[in-house]
Amino acid sequence: MLFIYCSCPPDYELLSDPTPGALAPRDGLWNGAQLYACQDPTIFEERHLKYISQLGKGNFGSVELCRYDPLGDNTGALVAVKQLQHSGPEQQKDFQREIQILKALHSDFIVKYRGVSYGPGRQSLRLVMEYLPSGCLRDFLQRHRARLDAGRLLLFASQICKVPGGCERAGRRGTCGC
């Protein structure tokens, strides 16, 4: 029998005992070889998300700056965490759709999906994204309106066009998504 262990990043806490007897085998790919899965690095434990400040707030939720710090030594990565507040089933469904879309999009010109975090009993869902120190494009444009020349604005427009569906979404919303 062949055992293959994957090496999980050291900054993620294992949620289960990694010994062979404690892991449930998956179907083998190589004639009986047993493969064991590592913890999903896109699942962030809520207890390790340390609140720093609020980045934004809307009608249905907020975005917070947090440090994901599983080692507890204040060296974890800064992330933006979006969560819904006082939402109904329709808002929950829209939020899950937003997560799936962001998860599927890969572009240098949009915020990167990092994962999700679940509250106790999976009663609440939070979207974990890369932290952008300059904020979203809409806010950046509003803050720096006086200093932006036509060339810079054309650069932003061309980058939006390079994002799959970027022009369609921007036109439908009347703005860039923030």
C-alpha positions in Angstrom: 0.0 0.0 0.0 1.3 3.4 -0.9 0.6 6.5 1.2 0.9 9.9 -0.2 0.8 12.9 2.2 0.4 16.4 0.9 2.3 19.2 2.6 0.0 21.8 3.9 1.2 25.4 4.3 2.6 25.8 7.8 0.4 28.8 8.6 -2.7 26.8 8.5 -3.9 24.8 11.5 -4.8 21.2 10.8 -8.3 20.4 11.9 -7.8 16.7 12.2 -5.2 14.2 13.3 -2.9 13.6 10.3 -1.9 10.0 11.3 -2.9 7.3 8.7 -5.4 5.6 11.0 -7.2 8.9 11.7 -7.6 9.9 8.0 -10.4 8.6 5.8 -8.9 7.1 2.6 -10.1 8.4 -0.8 -10.4 6.2 -3.9 -6.9 5.6 -5.2 -5.7 6.7 -8.6 -2.9 4.2 -8.9 -4.2 0.6 -8.4 -5.0 0.7 -4.7 -2.9 3.6 -3.7 -4.6 5.6 -0.9 -4.6 9.4 -1.1 -5.3 11.6 1.8 -6.5 15.1 1.4 -5.1 18.1 3.3 -7.2 20.8 4.9 -8.7 23.1 2.3 -6.6 26.3 2.3 -9.6 28.3 1.2 -11.5 27.6 4.5 -10.5 30.2 7.1 -11.2 29.5 10.7 -13.2 32.3 12.2 -11.3 32.3 15.5 -8.1 33.2 13.6 -9.6 36.2 11.8 -8.5 39.2 14.0 -10.6 42.4 13.4 -8.5 45.5 12.7 -10.9 48.0 11.2 -14.0 48.5 9.0 -13.3 49.2 5.4 -16.8 49.8 4.2 -20.5 49.3 5.0 -23.5 49.0 2.8 -27.2 48.2 3.1 -26.8 44.5 3.6 -23.3 44.1 5.1 -19.8 45.3 5.7 -16.2 44.7 4.7 -13.6 44.5 7.5 -9.9 44.5 7.5 -8.7 41.5 9.4 -5.4 39.6 10.0 -5.6 35.9 9.5 -3.3 34.9 12.3 -3.5 31.1 13.1 -0.1 31.3 14.9 -1.3 34.1 17.2 1.9 36.0 16.8 0.6 38.9 14.8 2.4 37.8 11.6 -0.6 36.6 9.6 -1.8 38.0 6.3 -4.0 41.0 6.0 -7.3 40.1 4.3 -10.6 41.8 3.6 -13.6 40.0 5.0 -17.1 40.6 3.7 -20.2 39.6 5.7 -23.9 40.0 5.4 -25.9 41.5 8.3 -29.7 41.2 8.7 -30.1 39.4 5.4 -33.0 37.3 4.1 -32.9 34.2 1.9 -32.6 36.3 -1.3 -29.6 38.2 -0.1 -27.9 35.0 1.1 -28.5 33.5 -2.3 -27.0 36.6 -4.0 -24.0 36.5 -1.6 -23.3 32.8 -2.4 -23.5 33.6 -6.1 -21.1 36.5 -5.6 -18.7 34.1 -3.9 -18.9 31.6 -6.7 -18.3 34.2 -9.4 -15.3 35.7 -7.6 -13.9 32.2 -7.0 -14.1 31.5 -10.7 -12.6 34.8 -11.9 -8.8 35.0 -12.2 -7.5 38.4 -13.3 -4.7 40.7 -12.3 -7.3 43.5 -12.4 -9.9 42.3 -9.8 -9.7 41.5 -6.1 -8.5 37.9 -5.5 -10.7 35.3 -3.8 -8.9 33.8 -0.8 -11.7 31.7 0.7 -14.6 31.6 3.1 -15.1 31.5 6.8 -18.1 29.9 8.6 -19.5 30.9 11.9 -20.4 28.4 14.6 -22.6 25.7 13.2 -22.1 27.1 9.7 -24.9 29.6 10.5 -23.0 32.6 9.0 -20.8 32.8 5.9 -18.0 35.3 5.3 -16.1 36.0 2.1 -12.3 36.3 2.5 -10.5 38.3 -0.2 -7.1 39.9 -0.7 -6.7 43.2 1.0 -6.3 46.1 -1.4 -4.7 49.0 0.5 -5.9 51.6 -2.1 -9.5 50.3 -1.8 -11.8 49.7 -4.7 -11.4 51.5 -8.0 -14.6 53.6 -7.6 -13.3 55.0 -4.2 -9.8 55.5 -5.6 -11.3 57.5 -8.6 -13.4 59.6 -6.3 -10.4 60.3 -3.9 -7.9 61.2 -6.7 -10.3 62.7 -9.3 -8.3 66.0 -9.5 -5.0 64.2 -10.1 -6.1 61.7 -12.8 -5.3 62.5 -16.4 -7.0 61.1 -19.5 -4.2 58.6 -20.0 -4.6 57.1 -16.6 -8.4 56.9 -17.0 -8.0 55.1 -20.3 -5.6 52.6 -18.7 -8.3 51.8 -16.0 -10.9 51.4 -18.7 -8.8 49.0 -20.8 -8.1 47.0 -17.6 -11.8 46.7 -16.9 -12.3 45.5 -20.5 -9.7 42.7 -19.9 -11.7 41.2 -17.1 -14.2 38.5 -18.3 -17.6 40.2 -18.3 -16.0 43.4 -16.8 -17.6 45.9 -19.3 -21.0 44.2 -19.1 -21.0 44.3 -15.3 -19.7 47.9 -15.1 -22.4 49.0 -17.6 -25.2 47.2 -15.9 -24.3 48.6 -12.5 -23.4 52.0 -13.8 -20.1 51.7 -12.0 -17.3 49.4 -11.3 -18.1 46.7 -8.7 -16.9 47.6 -5.2 
